[in-house]
Amino acid sequence: MPSHILFVCQSCHHSSEDRPKEQPTNSTRLLEHLNTLTTEQPNKFETQPVGCLWTCDKPCAVAIAKQTIWAIGLCK
């Protein structure tokens, strides 16, 4: 079991401009990169996408949870 879980907002996009429908959000790209990193160290981190972390004015949002600590939110 990993010691930390990274929750990544799937709604975040850094630009206020409309993005093309075929282009992934910035948070989706971040999650893909984090998934690559966590597969290299599976006992340390696990990533989980979440719908929204309610920090829309400061994307991309990530929350970190540890077994002894509930969560700490991080934003750009």
C-alpha positions, 0 to 999 in steps of 0.5 A, spaced: 500 500 500 502 506 498 504 511 503 501 517 500 495 518 495 495 524 490 488 527 488 488 530 482 483 535 479 480 533 472 477 539 471 483 544 471 485 548 465 490 554 466 487 558 461 481 562 461 480 561 453 476 555 451 480 549 449 479 545 443 474 539 445 480 534 443 485 537 447 486 534 454 485 539 460 492 541 463 490 537 469 489 531 465 496 532 462 499 532 469 495 526 471 498 522 466 505 525 468 504 523 475 501 516 473 508 515 469 512 517 476 508 513 480 509 507 476 516 507 478 515 508 485 509 504 487 510 503 494 510 511 495 505 514 491 498 512 488 494 517 484 487 518 483 483 523 479 477 527 482 472 531 479 473 538 482 477 540 488 474 547 488 480 551 487 478 554 480 481 560 480 488 557 481 489 551 477 492 545 477 489 543 483 492 537 487 491 534 494 496 529 498 493 524 503 497 520 507 495 515 512 496 519 518 494 526 515 487 527 511 489 531 506 493 537 504 491 541 498 496 544 493 495 549 487 499 553 482 
